[in-house]
Amino acid sequence: MGKATTRRKERRRKFLARLAQEDPERFEREWAKRIESWINVIWFFAKDGSIQTPPTFKIVDRAKETLTECGEKAMELEYKETKDVLENECCQALSSHIGKEIFRINQRWKPKE
């Protein structure tokens, strides 16, 4: 990872941590943007017919790490939903390649408005 990328990620982490403490509603909106982005990446890996399972599920790990770095308040606000939504999306993407009977699609995340 380059120096500019490292700085950008650190600024984003500090911004989100500050929002979680000072303005939880805005934090939730900003976090929802990131969840949407991660969902798009998950489906990008799944769309071409050759799902790349490890990279797809690592997106969930990356999201949880990012949230953990944002602090305790951020974890309280969004951890469970983030984990549930992204893992569900990964399972849906995987099920489209191995048979939908394996994973019953029972949830579709809708961003907060």
N, C-alpha and C positions, 0 to 999 in steps of 0.2 A: 504494500500500500504506500502510495506516495505521500510526501509531506503535506501537500494541499488537501488531499483526501482525509488524512488524519486530522488536520485542523478543522475541516468542515464537519466531520463527524463529532468532534469534541464540542464545537459550537452548537450543533444541533442537540446534542445530549444536554448541555447546560441550559439551552433554551427550553427544552421539554421539562427538565427538572424544575426550573423556575416557574413555568406555567402550572405544573402539578401543585406546587405550593401556593401560588398566588391567585391563580384563576383556573380552578378545576374544570369549569365548563369549556373554556377555550382549549385546555389541554385535551379534553375528550374529542373535540372537533379536529385538532391537529393530529391526534393519535389515529382517528378514524381515517384520515388521509393516508397515513402510513399503512394501515391494515389493507385498505383498498389497493395500494401499490403492491404489497406483498401477495395479495390474492391474484393480481394480474400476473405476477412473476410465476406463481405456482401453476396457473393455467397455461402460461407460455411454455413451461417445461413439458406439460402434458399434451399439448395440442397436436404435435407432429406424429403421434403414434408410437413414439419410442420414449416413454416417460423415463426421466432420469431420477429415480426414487431418492437416492441420497441427497442430491442437491435440493430437491423439492422439500424434503422434510427438514433440511438444514435451515430453510427459511424460517421455520417455526422457532428453531433454536436461536437464530439471529434476532428475531423479534423479541423473544423472552430476555435475551441478554441486553438488548437495547433498553427495554423497560426496566430491568433490574438496575442498570446504570443511571436511570433517571431518578431513582430514590424510592424510599418507602411509600410516600404518598402516591406516586405513580403506580406502584405495585398494587396498592389498595384499590385504586380506581379501575384499573384495566387488566390486571393479570389474568384472571379467570376467563373473561370474555375473549381476550386476545388468544390465549392458548386453545380454547374450545373452537373458536371460529377458524383459525388457521389450520389446526389439525383436521377439522372437518373438511375443509377445502382440499387438503392434501389427500384425504381418503376418498373424496368424491372424484378427484382427478385420477387417482390410481384405479378406482373401481371401473372407470370407463374403459380401461385397458384389460382388466382381468375378469370382468363380468359384474354388472351392477347388482347381481344377487348377493355378492359377497358383502357389499356395504350398502345398506338401505339409506338412500338420500332422504334425510328427514329434517334438514335444516338448511336454510340459505340465509346468509348474513345480510342484513340491510344496514347501511351506514346511518348513523344518527344525524338528524337534521337540525 
